[in-house]
Amino acid sequence: MSFDLTPTDDLRQILDAAQTMLDTHYPVARLRTDGQTDPMEPLAEFGTFLLALPEDAGGAGFSVVEEALLHVSFGRHLVSPSALAMAIAARIALDAGRDDLAAGIGGGQITVCTAIAAPDGPLLCEPAGTTYALVVADDGLTLRPLDGATQAPVTSMGHGRSMTRLTALPDPSTDLRAKVETARLHTLLCAAQLLGIATGARDLAVDYAMTREQFGRPIGSFQAIKHHCADMAIGVEMLSAQLDMAAIAARDGADDAAFQIAALACLAPRIALENARTGIQIHGGIGFSAEADAQLYLKQAHVLRHCLLAGDLLSLPAPMAPFERQPA
């Protein structure tokens, strides 16, 4: 089995345009302001939430491969989890025959936040101005309208995402449940953002190691720092390769697509958290402070790991399984 991983001209143009948009509207330094909420309008204008929807549904008709690589860029810029929620919510609405709702989400007129199920009620991440919540629970995804819901503020860590808790839930009869395929796509895109976090943390650490000096030399010239940076780079390559496998399998409807996505979900949070923690260590004492951006990657990695839907990896058909012995 072989794959052509050479980026197409369309993909290069998408990623180049996305980089310009992200540099303009979502620089990482914006998160140094406490309680910062990311606007979704620039992403909607870019066509983010319609990128991989069918053309007959108003989408651009690209595949999950292009969408996954776009979300890697979102992860590097620590874009709000609402971007992931809106991309998935548009699909849930479309699958439910709610074309009007899908069009409103895709165009940015209707906003959706991420909600993480918890014993005391779902935790909503950056809920200001949103009308729907994508609730992530062990049993799947639910798109829930927030009309009539009661929310209580939650104290979060400094320079973290604003959060509230749903204390009184609206009528559940209006909830929309995600199909299995959509839930898997959510896991894929969430893992893609974790890859972006791992990549951003590596790049930030390497840049710092090249400029910070001790004993008259950049700390990047010391063997221990080199080893840490090399480990971070290896982790990024491992996760990137698995993302490619999972995205291509999902695009092609391969028999092992569910396995590849589940394997990706196992790998992504570990590497993202390891790179974010190592990046803080390379920064030294300042890495723990609000003045450095290193701590922002760790916080975002913790939020996104709770957005992943765990899969039973060992129960899924794996590549080359079952293995059949050939006659001698």
N, C-alpha and C positions, 0 to 999 in steps of 0.2 A: 504494500500500500504506500502510495506517495502523494504528496500535496504540493501545489505550487503556492508558496507563501509570499511571492513577489507582490507588493502593493500595486493595485491598478491605478490608472491615472485619476479615476473618479475618487478612489479612496484617498489618494494623496491630496487632492483638492479639498475634500471634506475635512481631513485632519489639519491641513494648513489653515483653512478658514476658521476652523474651531479653535485653533491655537491663538489666532488673532483676537477672536471674540472673548476667549477666556482671559487672555492677558489684559484686555481692556476692562472687562466687567468683574472678573473674579480673581484678582491677584491674591496670593496667599496672605499677604500682609493685612488685608481687610479684616481678617479674623482677630487681629490684636484688639479690636474694639469689642468690649463685652456685649453679649446679646445681639451680635450682628445677625441679621436675617438676609439671606440671599434672595434677590428678586428672580422670578422665573421668566419674566418677559424677554430678556435677551436670548434665553434658551429656546423659547417658543418661536421667536422671530427667526432664529437660526434654522428651525425645522426639526429640532431634536426629537420631539415627541411624535413626529409623523415619519421619521426617517425610514423605519422598517415596516410601516403599515402598507397594505396593498394599495396600488394606485387607484383601484375602483372604490376604495374607502377614503380617498383623499390623501393617501400617504405618498411617499417618494418611491416605494417599491424596492428599497435596498434590503440586503439580507442581515441576519443576526451578526455576521462577521463584522460588517461595517459598524453596526450599532455597538457591539462589544468594544471595539477599538476606540470609538468615540467616548465611551464611558471610562476607559482607562485615562483619557485626558481629563475627564471630570474628577477622577480620583486624585490626580496629581495636583489639581487646583483646589482640592477639598471643597468641591461644590456640595451644597446642601443635599441631604438624602431625599428631599422633595423632588429632585430631578429624576431619581430612580422611580419614586412613587408615581409620578405623572406619566412616565413612559409606560409603566405596567398598567396603570389605571386606564389609559386609553385603550389598551388591548382588552381589558376586562369588559369595558363598556361596549366595545365592538362585538365581542363574543356574545354578549347578552342581548344584542340587537338594539342597543341604545346608541344609534349613530349620532344623535344630537349631542349626547354627553361626550362621546369620543371626540367629536369635532371641537367641542368647547374646551376639552382638556388639551387637545393637540394644538389649538390656537392660543392657549394661555389664558382664555377668558375664565376658565374654571380651574382652580388650583387645588392640589392634593398634597397632603403632608404624610410622612411616614409615622405609623403608630406601632409600638412594640408591646405585645401582650404581656401583662404582669398580673400577679394575684390581686392587687388592689385596684386594678383598672388599667387600660392601655395608656402607655406614655406616648404623647404626641411630640414630635420633634419639629420645631419651628412652625407652630400651627397658626400664627397670626395671618388673618385674611383668607384662610383656606376654607373651602366648603365641603371637602371630602377628606377622609383619612384612609390610607391603605394599611390595614391592620395585619401585622405579621405574627402568626401564632404557630404552634407546633403542628396544627392540623391544616395549615395552608394560609392563603391570602383572602382577605375580605375587603371589598371597597365599601366603606360605610359613610353615608351622608352625616354631616355634623349639625344639621338643623335640629334644634331642640336639645342638643347635648350640653351638659354642664361640665365645665373644665375648672380645675384648680391648679394654680401655679406650682411649679416644682423648682426647688433651689438646685441649680446645677453648678458644676465646677466653674471657677473663674475663666472667662474667655471661652466658654463652652456654648453649645447651641441652646437657645431658649426652649424650654419644655413645659408642658402642662400634662395633667392627668385627667382622663375622662372619668368623672365620678357618677354621672347619670347618663346612661346610654340611650340613644334614640331608638325608635321602633325598628327592631331587627328585620322586619319583613321587607324593608327597602334595601337591605344589604345585597351586594352582588358578589358571588363567590368566583374565584379564579379557577380556570381549568388547570389540569395537571401540567399541560404544556406551558401555560403562561407562568405557573409557579416555578417551573424549571428555568424559564427565561429570566425571571426575577433573580434567581440564584446566580445565573451566569453573569448578568449585568452587575450584580452586587460584588461578585468576585472580581470582575474586571475593574471596578473602582478600587478594590483592595490592592490590586496589582498597581494601579496608579499611585496609591499611597506608598507602597513599598518602593516604587521607582522614585517618587518625589523625595522620600526620606533618604534614600541612597544619594541622590544628586546633591541634596542640601548638605549632607555629611561630607561628601567628597569636596565640595566647594569650600566648606569651612576648614577642612584638613589642609587644603592648599594655601590658605591665607593666614591661619592662626599659627603663630610662631612661638616656640619654646627653645631655650638654649641656642638662640640664633638660627634656628632651622624651622621650616614648616612642619607641623606635627605629622603631616602626611608622609614625611620621609622616615618616620619611625616604624619599625617592623610590626609592632602590635596594632597600630592604626591601619597599616596596609592590610593586615589579615582581616580586620573587622570590615573594611571596605570591600575586600574581595568576597567575603562571605555574603555581604549584602547584595553584591552584583550577581553571585551565583543563585541566590534566592529569587531574584527578579527573573533571571533566565529560566529557572525551573517553572515558575508560575506562569510566565509568558508562554512557554511551550505548551503547558497544560491548557491554558486559555485557548490557544490556537486549535488544539485537538478538540476541545469541547465545543467551540463555536462552529467549527467545520462539521462536526458530527451532527450538531443541532440543525445546521443549515441544510444538510443533505438527508436528514431523517434517518441516520444510521441506527442500526440495532443497538449499538453501545452508547448512544447519545446520553441516556440517563446516567449510565455509569461514569462517563467522562465528566459530566456536570457535577455529580456527587463527589468524584475525586477532586475536582477543582474546589469544591466547597470545603473539603478537608484541608487542602493545602493553603488556600488564600489567606484565611485569618492568621494562621501560624506565621507565615512569611511576612505579612504586613506588620504584625505586632513585633516580631523579632527585629525587623529593619527599623521600625520607629523607635524601639527601645535602644538599639545599638546607636542610632543616630543621636539620641540624647546623650549617651555615654561619650561619644566622640566629641560632642560640644562641651563636655565637662560640666562644671557647676552652672554655667549660664544656660545650659540646655534645659534645666528644670524651671527656668524663669519665664515670666510673661514677655520679656524682651526678645526672646528667641522663638523662631517659628517651629523648632523641632518638636516641641510639646504638642503642637496642633495636630501633627500627623498621628501621634499616639491616641489622642482623644477621638479623632475621626475613625481610626481603625477599630476602637472599642465600640463605637456606635454601629458601624457597619457589620461587625461580626454578629451583633444581635439581630440584624436584618436578614441573615442567611437562613434558609430553610434546610435543616439537616435531612440528609437522605440516608437510607439504609444501604450503604455501599456494598456490603457483602451479599445482599439479596438480589443485586442487579446483574444482568448479563454483561460480562466483561469481554474485551477484545480477545479473539481466538478461543473463546469458551463456548461449548465444551470442546476440548481437544480430542480429536479422533486420531488414533494411531493408524498409520498407513500399513497395509500388509507388506510383509518382507518380500 
